Amino acid sequence: MSKTLKGITLKGSAELVAEFFYFLSLAFGINSILYQRGIYPAETFTRVTHYDMSLQLTTDSKLKNYLTNVITQLKEWLFECIVQKLVVVITCLETNEVLERWQFDIECDKTAKESSAPREKSIKAIQEEIRSVIRQITATGLKITGAFDLLIYTDKDLEVPSQWEVSGPQLIDQSEEVRLRSFTTSIHKVNSMVAYKRTNSM
């Protein structure tokens, strides 16, 4: 039996979900949004192939370090099954108004913490679902000049690390919402959606 068909454990699930946002120390799920939206110049990205897809990853050192720190912490919280959602917020540079809000709701089957037995879902099947989500992200071609921020929602009793700040939800008034595809490892499930101002067209 090939390695990709042996099923998925809690640790493997946390790694795969984190990999959706993080590939070779980079959050390429987030990079897809940043590249497609023109938040960073095109020349600060390089093309790579992963999941049998051609994707853009940032080469900006400050952005790489920021994303590495965020996703490393996210991976730890995913393994502990305490993450509820990750949100990418894009704001206007001039007014600080929220223009887009990409939300990834994360559900975790906490019974996986009680057993080390792998779940019967192949990594290949999980990666195909992840590809479907990424294709939807890269298919939206609107480019916006703005800044971005990352929000992570966790269980309420979690002590916030000293290097993190507590933030508001940064919602959009009178937003238009588009539900994207979801993927599941059978332990973690990620549901995706994007909200944007009604005056914008996608």
Phi and psi in degrees as GROMACS dihedral restraints (atoms count N, CA, C in turn):
[ dihedral_restraints ]
;  ai    aj    ak    al  type     phi  dphi    fc
    3     4     5     6     1   -73.3    20    10
    4     5     6     7     1   158.9    20    10
    6     7     8     9     1   -60.1    20    10
    7     8     9    10     1   -35.4    20    10
    9    10    11    12     1   -73.8    20    10
   10    11    12    13     1    -6.8    20    10
   12    13    14    15     1  -111.2    20    10
   13    14    15    16     1     9.4    20    10
   15    16    17    18     1   -82.9    20    10
   16    17    18    19     1    -1.8    20    10
   18    19    20    21     1    98.2    20    10
   19    20    21    22     1  -173.7    20    10
   21    22    23    24     1  -134.4    20    10
   22    23    24    25     1   136.4    20    10
   24    25    26    27     1  -103.4    20    10
   25    26    27    28     1   174.1    20    10
   27    28    29    30     1   -59.4    20    10
   28    29    30    31     1   -45.4    20    10
   30    31    32    33     1   -62.1    20    10
   31    32    33    34     1   -45.3    20    10
   33    34    35    36     1   -64.3    20    10
   34    35    36    37     1   -37.1    20    10
   36    37    38    39     1   -64.0    20    10
   37    38    39    40     1   -45.5    20    10
   39    40    41    42     1   -59.8    20    10
   40    41    42    43     1   -40.2    20    10
   42    43    44    45     1   -66.7    20    10
   43    44    45    46     1   -42.0    20    10
   45    46    47    48     1   -67.4    20    10
   46    47    48    49     1   -42.0    20    10
   48    49    50    51     1   -65.7    20    10
   49    50    51    52     1   -42.4    20    10
   51    52    53    54     1   -62.4    20    10
   52    53    54    55     1   -35.3    20    10
   54    55    56    57     1   -65.3    20    10
   55    56    57    58     1   -27.2    20    10
   57    58    59    60     1   -58.0    20    10
   58    59    60    61     1   -37.0    20    10
   60    61    62    63     1   -97.8    20    10
   61    62    63    64     1    -6.9    20    10
   63    64    65    66     1  -146.7    20    10
   64    65    66    67     1   118.2    20    10
   66    67    68    69     1  -137.1    20    10
   67    68    69    70     1   120.6    20    10
   69    70    71    72     1    49.8    20    10
   70    71    72    73     1    53.9    20    10
   72    73    74    75     1    70.8    20    10
   73    74    75    76     1    16.5    20    10
   75    76    77    78     1  -131.8    20    10
   76    77    78    79     1   145.1    20    10
   78    79    80    81     1   -89.7    20    10
   79    80    81    82     1    89.4    20    10
   81    82    83    84     1   -77.6    20    10
   82    83    84    85     1   -22.8    20    10
   84    85    86    87     1   -61.6    20    10
   85    86    87    88     1   -43.4    20    10
   87    88    89    90     1   -71.5    20    10
   88    89    90    91     1   -39.2    20    10
   90    91    92    93     1   -56.4    20    10
   91    92    93    94     1   -38.2    20    10
   93    94    95    96     1   -57.6    20    10
   94    95    96    97     1   -41.8    20    10
   96    97    98    99     1   -67.3    20    10
   97    98    99   100     1   -47.3    20    10
   99   100   101   102     1   -62.8    20    10
  100   101   102   103     1   -38.9    20    10
  102   103   104   105     1   -71.4    20    10
  103   104   105   106     1   -49.7    20    10
  105   106   107   108     1   -61.6    20    10
  106   107   108   109     1   -35.0    20    10
  108   109   110   111     1   -87.0    20    10
  109   110   111   112     1    -3.0    20    10
  111   112   113   114     1    70.4    20    10
  112   113   114   115     1    22.7    20    10
  114   115   116   117     1   -67.7    20    10
  115   116   117   118     1   -35.8    20    10
  117   118   119   120     1  -120.1    20    10
  118   119   120   121     1   148.6    20    10
  120   121   122   123     1   -58.7    20    10
  121   122   123   124     1   146.5    20    10
  123   124   125   126     1   -59.3    20    10
  124   125   126   127     1   -31.7    20    10
  126   127   128   129     1   -71.7    20    10
  127   128   129   130     1    -9.3    20    10
  129   130   131   132     1   -95.0    20    10
  130   131   132   133     1    18.1    20    10
  132   133   134   135     1  -124.9    20    10
  133   134   135   136     1   152.4    20    10
  135   136   137   138     1  -127.6    20    10
  136   137   138   139     1   148.4    20    10
  138   139   140   141     1   -87.1    20    10
  139   140   141   142     1   131.3    20    10
  141   142   143   144     1  -131.4    20    10
  142   143   144   145     1   164.7    20    10
  144   145   146   147     1  -115.8    20    10
  145   146   147   148     1   124.4    20    10
  147   148   149   150     1  -151.4    20    10
  148   149   150   151     1   148.1    20    10
  150   151   152   153     1    55.7    20    10
  151   152   153   154     1    29.7    20    10
  153   154   155   156     1    60.6    20    10
  154   155   156   157     1    29.4    20    10
  156   157   158   159     1  -128.8    20    10
  157   158   159   160     1   150.4    20    10
  159   160   161   162     1   -91.4    20    10
  160   161   162   163     1   120.4    20    10
  162   163   164   165     1  -130.4    20    10
  163   164   165   166     1   160.0    20    10
  165   166   167   168     1  -103.5    20    10
  166   167   168   169     1   129.8    20    10
  168   169   170   171     1  -120.5    20    10
  169   170   171   172     1   144.2    20    10
  171   172   173   174     1   -71.1    20    10
  172   173   174   175     1   148.9    20    10
  174   175   176   177     1  -113.0    20    10
  175   176   177   178     1     3.0    20    10
  177   178   179   180     1   -71.0    20    10
  178   179   180   181     1   118.5    20    10
  180   181   182   183     1   -63.9    20    10
  181   182   183   184     1   -40.6    20    10
  183   184   185   186     1   -65.6    20    10
  184   185   186   187     1   -42.4    20    10
  186   187   188   189     1   -66.3    20    10
  187   188   189   190     1   -40.7    20    10
  189   190   191   192     1   -60.4    20    10
  190   191   192   193     1   -44.5    20    10
  192   193   194   195     1   -64.7    20    10
  193   194   195   196     1   -42.2    20    10
  195   196   197   198     1   -61.2    20    10
  196   197   198   199     1   -49.5    20    10
  198   199   200   201     1   -66.1    20    10
  199   200   201   202     1   -37.4    20    10
  201   202   203   204     1   -60.3    20    10
  202   203   204   205     1   -45.7    20    10
  204   205   206   207     1   -63.7    20    10
  205   206   207   208     1   -43.4    20    10
  207   208   209   210     1   -65.4    20    10
  208   209   210   211     1   -47.6    20    10
  210   211   212   213     1   -74.2    20    10
  211   212   213   214     1   -30.0    20    10
  213   214   215   216     1   -61.7    20    10
  214   215   216   217     1   -43.7    20    10
  216   217   218   219     1   -67.3    20    10
  217   218   219   220     1   -40.2    20    10
  219   220   221   222     1   -59.2    20    10
  220   221   222   223     1   -43.0    20    10
  222   223   224   225     1   -59.7    20    10
  223   224   225   226     1   -41.9    20    10
  225   226   227   228     1   -63.1    20    10
  226   227   228   229     1   -43.3    20    10
  228   229   230   231     1   -69.5    20    10
  229   230   231   232     1   -32.9    20    10
  231   232   233   234     1   -63.1    20    10
  232   233   234   235     1   -40.9    20    10
  234   235   236   237     1   -65.1    20    10
  235   236   237   238     1   -32.1    20    10
  237   238   239   240     1   -85.0    20    10
  238   239   240   241     1    -3.9    20    10
  240   241   242   243     1    59.7    20    10
  241   242   243   244     1    43.2    20    10
  243   244   245   246     1  -120.1    20    10
  244   245   246   247     1     5.2    20    10
  246   247   248   249     1   -89.8    20    10
  247   248   249   250     1   133.0    20    10
  249   250   251   252     1  -102.9    20    10
  250   251   252   253     1   -36.7    20    10
  252   253   254   255     1  -165.5    20    10
  253   254   255   256     1   156.9    20    10
  255   256   257   258     1  -122.1    20    10
  256   257   258   259     1   134.6    20    10
  258   259   260   261     1  -126.5    20    10
  259   260   261   262     1   131.6    20    10
  261   262   263   264     1  -104.8    20    10
  262   263   264   265     1   119.0    20    10
  264   265   266   267     1  -108.9    20    10
  265   266   267   268     1   129.7    20    10
  267   268   269   270     1  -113.5    20    10
  268   269   270   271     1   123.9    20    10
  270   271   272   273     1  -120.3    20    10
  271   272   273   274     1   156.8    20    10
  273   274   275   276     1   -72.9    20    10
  274   275   276   277     1   132.3    20    10
  276   277   278   279     1   -64.2    20    10
  277   278   279   280     1   -36.5    20    10
  279   280   281   282     1   -78.8    20    10
  280   281   282   283     1   -41.3    20    10
  282   283   284   285     1  -110.0    20    10
  283   284   285   286     1   -10.6    20    10
  285   286   287   288     1    65.3    20    10
  286   287   288   289     1    14.4    20    10
  288   289   290   291     1   -73.8    20    10
  289   290   291   292     1   139.4    20    10
  291   292   293   294     1   -74.8    20    10
  292   293   294   295     1   122.7    20    10
  294   295   296   297     1   -99.6    20    10
  295   296   297   298     1   -38.7    20    10
  297   298   299   300     1  -141.6    20    10
  298   299   300   301     1   150.4    20    10
  300   301   302   303     1  -140.7    20    10
  301   302   303   304     1   103.7    20    10
  303   304   305   306     1   -90.9    20    10
  304   305   306   307     1   120.9    20    10
  306   307   308   309     1  -119.5    20    10
  307   308   309   310     1   129.8    20    10
  309   310   311   312     1  -119.3    20    10
  310   311   312   313     1    99.0    20    10
  312   313   314   315     1   -77.9    20    10
  313   314   315   316     1   132.8    20    10
  315   316   317   318     1  -119.8    20    10
  316   317   318   319     1   118.4    20    10
  318   319   320   321     1  -105.4    20    10
  319   320   321   322     1   142.3    20    10
  321   322   323   324     1  -130.1    20    10
  322   323   324   325     1   131.8    20    10
  324   325   326   327     1   -82.2    20    10
  325   326   327   328     1    99.1    20    10
  327   328   329   330     1   -70.3    20    10
  328   329   330   331     1    -9.8    20    10
  330   331   332   333     1   -67.0    20    10
  331   332   333   334     1   -17.7    20    10
  333   334   335   336     1   -66.3    20    10
  334   335   336   337     1   -20.6    20    10
  336   337   338   339     1   -72.3    20    10
  337   338   339   340     1   -18.0    20    10
  339   340   341   342     1   -93.6    20    10
  340   341   342   343     1    -6.8    20    10
  342   343   344   345     1  -142.9    20    10
  343   344   345   346     1   138.1    20    10
  345   346   347   348     1   -93.4    20    10
  346   347   348   349     1     0.0    20    10
  348   349   350   351     1   -68.4    20    10
  349   350   351   352     1   133.8    20    10
  351   352   353   354     1   -70.2    20    10
  352   353   354   355     1   147.1    20    10
  354   355   356   357     1   -81.2    20    10
  355   356   357   358     1   151.1    20    10
  357   358   359   360     1   -88.3    20    10
  358   359   360   361     1    67.3    20    10
  360   361   362   363     1  -138.4    20    10
  361   362   363   364     1   127.2    20    10
  363   364   365   366     1   -74.9    20    10
  364   365   366   367     1   150.3    20    10
  366   367   368   369     1   -62.0    20    10
  367   368   369   370     1   -34.7    20    10
  369   370   371   372     1   -60.4    20    10
  370   371   372   373     1   -43.3    20    10
  372   373   374   375     1   -65.9    20    10
  373   374   375   376     1   -39.8    20    10
  375   376   377   378     1   -64.1    20    10
  376   377   378   379     1   -44.1    20    10
  378   379   380   381     1   -64.3    20    10
  379   380   381   382     1   -32.8    20    10
  381   382   383   384     1   -65.6    20    10
  382   383   384   385     1   -39.5    20    10
  384   385   386   387     1   -65.7    20    10
  385   386   387   388     1   -40.0    20    10
  387   388   389   390     1   -62.3    20    10
  388   389   390   391     1   -41.3    20    10
  390   391   392   393     1   -56.5    20    10
  391   392   393   394     1   -40.9    20    10
  393   394   395   396     1   -62.6    20    10
  394   395   396   397     1   -39.8    20    10
  396   397   398   399     1   -66.3    20    10
  397   398   399   400     1   -45.4    20    10
  399   400   401   402     1   -63.8    20    10
  400   401   402   403     1   -37.6    20    10
  402   403   404   405     1   -60.1    20    10
  403   404   405   406     1   -39.0    20    10
  405   406   407   408     1   -65.8    20    10
  406   407   408   409     1   -40.8    20    10
  408   409   410   411     1   -62.7    20    10
  409   410   411   412     1   -46.9    20    10
  411   412   413   414     1   -74.1    20    10
  412   413   414   415     1   -14.6    20    10
  414   415   416   417     1   -80.0    20    10
  415   416   417   418     1   -15.0    20    10
  417   418   419   420     1   -89.5    20    10
  418   419   420   421     1   115.2    20    10
  420   421   422   423     1  -100.4    20    10
  421   422   423   424     1     4.3    20    10
  423   424   425   426     1   -65.9    20    10
  424   425   426   427     1   133.8    20    10
  426   427   428   429     1  -114.0    20    10
  427   428   429   430     1   135.2    20    10
  429   430   431   432     1  -129.1    20    10
  430   431   432   433     1   138.4    20    10
  432   433   434   435     1   -87.5    20    10
  433   434   435   436     1   114.3    20    10
  435   436   437   438     1  -170.5    20    10
  436   437   438   439     1  -172.0    20    10
  438   439   440   441     1  -116.4    20    10
  439   440   441   442     1   166.3    20    10
  441   442   443   444     1  -134.1    20    10
  442   443   444   445     1   158.7    20    10
  444   445   446   447     1  -143.4    20    10
  445   446   447   448     1   154.9    20    10
  447   448   449   450     1  -114.8    20    10
  448   449   450   451     1   133.6    20    10
  450   451   452   453     1  -119.5    20    10
  451   452   453   454     1   136.4    20    10
  453   454   455   456     1  -123.5    20    10
  454   455   456   457     1   124.1    20    10
  456   457   458   459     1   -97.6    20    10
  457   458   459   460     1   129.1    20    10
  459   460   461   462     1  -127.1    20    10
  460   461   462   463     1   176.7    20    10
  462   463   464   465     1   -56.8    20    10
  463   464   465   466     1   146.3    20    10
  465   466   467   468     1   -65.4    20    10
  466   467   468   469     1   -26.5    20    10
  468   469   470   471     1   -86.2    20    10
  469   470   471   472     1     5.9    20    10
  471   472   473   474     1   -76.1    20    10
  472   473   474   475     1   133.5    20    10
  474   475   476   477     1   -78.2    20    10
  475   476   477   478     1   125.2    20    10
  477   478   479   480     1   -72.7    20    10
  478   479   480   481     1   126.5    20    10
  480   481   482   483     1   -58.1    20    10
  481   482   483   484     1   150.2    20    10
  483   484   485   486     1   -60.7    20    10
  484   485   486   487     1   -30.4    20    10
  486   487   488   489     1   -83.3    20    10
  487   488   489   490     1    -0.8    20    10
  489   490   491   492     1  -104.1    20    10
  490   491   492   493     1   154.8    20    10
  492   493   494   495     1  -116.6    20    10
  493   494   495   496     1   146.9    20    10
  495   496   497   498     1   -80.9    20    10
  496   497   498   499     1   132.9    20    10
  498   499   500   501     1  -130.2    20    10
  499   500   501   502     1   158.1    20    10
  501   502   503   504     1   -77.7    20    10
  502   503   504   505     1   173.3    20    10
  504   505   506   507     1   -73.2    20    10
  505   506   507   508     1   -17.9    20    10
  507   508   509   510     1    51.6    20    10
  508   509   510   511     1    58.8    20    10
  510   511   512   513     1   -81.5    20    10
  511   512   513   514     1   165.1    20    10
  513   514   515   516     1  -109.3    20    10
  514   515   516   517     1   125.6    20    10
  516   517   518   519     1   -69.8    20    10
  517   518   519   520     1   136.5    20    10
  519   520   521   522     1    50.8    20    10
  520   521   522   523     1    53.4    20    10
  522   523   524   525     1   -86.4    20    10
  523   524   525   526     1   159.0    20    10
  525   526   527   528     1  -103.6    20    10
  526   527   528   529     1   132.9    20    10
  528   529   530   531     1  -118.0    20    10
  529   530   531   532     1   140.4    20    10
  531   532   533   534     1  -125.7    20    10
  532   533   534   535     1   121.2    20    10
  534   535   536   537     1   -83.4    20    10
  535   536   537   538     1   127.5    20    10
  537   538   539   540     1   -99.7    20    10
  538   539   540   541     1   178.8    20    10
  540   541   542   543     1   -68.1    20    10
  541   542   543   544     1   161.7    20    10
  543   544   545   546     1  -117.5    20    10
  544   545   546   547     1   165.5    20    10
  546   547   548   549     1  -141.1    20    10
  547   548   549   550     1   155.1    20    10
  549   550   551   552     1  -140.0    20    10
  550   551   552   553     1   142.8    20    10
  552   553   554   555     1   -95.3    20    10
  553   554   555   556     1    -2.3    20    10
  555   556   557   558     1    84.0    20    10
  556   557   558   559     1    -9.5    20    10
  558   559   560   561     1  -113.9    20    10
  559   560   561   562     1   -51.4    20    10
  561   562   563   564     1  -106.6    20    10
  562   563   564   565     1   140.8    20    10
  564   565   566   567     1  -124.5    20    10
  565   566   567   568     1   133.0    20    10
  567   568   569   570     1  -117.7    20    10
  568   569   570   571     1   116.7    20    10
  570   571   572   573     1  -103.8    20    10
  571   572   573   574     1   132.2    20    10
  573   574   575   576     1  -117.6    20    10
  574   575   576   577     1   145.0    20    10
  576   577   578   579     1  -155.6    20    10
  577   578   579   580     1   157.9    20    10
  579   580   581   582     1  -128.9    20    10
  580   581   582   583     1   136.4    20    10
  582   583   584   585     1  -114.7    20    10
  583   584   585   586     1   139.3    20    10
  585   586   587   588     1  -145.7    20    10
  586   587   588   589     1   161.6    20    10
  588   589   590   591     1   -64.6    20    10
  589   590   591   592     1   141.0    20    10
  591   592   593   594     1   -60.2    20    10
  592   593   594   595     1   -27.1    20    10
  594   595   596   597     1   -72.5    20    10
  595   596   597   598     1   -16.5    20    10
  597   598   599   600     1   -85.9    20    10
  598   599   600   601     1   151.6    20    10
  600   601   602   603     1  -117.5    20    10
  601   602   603   604     1   143.4    20    10
